[in-house]
């Protein structure tokens, strides 16, 4: 409804030329391997086990 059928090819050509400018570049490779970091506890660990003596 916003354009006549004869004008659609021109609109689509303009649309595709604009869409090419918006295409993102490909992702670059990582410089280092991914790793899972250890989750820190909110509370300190009790190192001495007094119940084992």
N, C-alpha and C positions, 0 to 999 in steps of 0.2 A: 504493500500500500504506500510506501514512502518513495518509490521510484517506478518509472514505467518499465515494462519488460525489455524494451530496446536499450535502455540505459544500464541494465544490470551487468553486462560484460565489462563495461567501463568501470563501474563501481567495484566489481570483483577484482579487476586488475589493480586498481588503486589500493584496495584492501590487502591483497597479497604482497604488494610492494612495501606497504607499511609493516606488515607482519614479519617480513624478512629482517627489518631493522630491529624488531623487538626480540628476536631469537637470542637466547643466552649462549655464551661460549661453552664449549665442553669442559667438564670438570678436570682439573689437573690432578696428577698422581700425588699420593702422599709422599712426603720426604722421609717418614718413619712409619714403622708398623703400628697399628692400633693396639692398645693394651687396656685391660680393665683394671682400674685403680682400686686398691683395697679400701673398703668402706671403714672409716674410723668409728670407733665406739664412742658413745657419749660419756661413758664412765670408764675410769682407769681399771686395768686388769689387776687382780690381786695375785702377786707373784708367789708369795709364800703360802703353801698349803698346810696349815697347822693341823688339820684333821688327819693327815697321813703319817704323823710321827708316832 
